Amino acid sequence: MGREQHRVHGDRRRFEVLADYIAARYENRVRYVADVAGGQGLLSRQLSKRGYESEVVDPRGWVRRGVDSRSEAFDSTMADYYDLIVGLHPDEATRAVAQAAVVRPAILIPCCNFWTDERLGRDGLLDAIEESYRASGVRFERVTFDFRGPKNVGIVSEPPAGADEP
């Protein structure tokens, strides 16, 4: 028998690429990771292999066996529990991940516009999220991740200076 393959939409390498990025950027400065709207938990599984305690927070409850999860919608008030908040294509949870960036480091790679009723493309959506970060004092940078796009551009952020950080 070969490796177990999981059906995913988009570039299946995105989970490994993002887990490698997290390991390189944060090393051992974070331990507990919220994988917001993480679906089957493929990112959490990759993070666990790298020594992080990652938990999918997703009301759908679709996680694979052996992946820690909470079957509920992510709310930004949950951010205090985690060291890092990750939204890899978080759909309806996009705003909650962005709001969590006020108190915890966050990585947000949006796929769809659940930010506003306005019609926004990828760059317009990222611009709108970044504007909210500026208004909240959140420090951020736009990052293009090394997996097939166009949904491979995200925002890596840190809470405002002086906020409680891990």
Secondary structure, DSSP 8 states (H G I E B T S, - for coil): --------SS-TTHHHHHHHHHHHHHTTS--EEEEET-TTTHHHHHHHHTT-EEEEE-TT----TT--EE-S---GGGGGG-SEEEEES-GGGHHHHHHHTTTS-EEEE--S--S-SS---HHHHHHHHHHHHHHHT-EEEEEE-SSSSSS-EEEEEE--TTS---
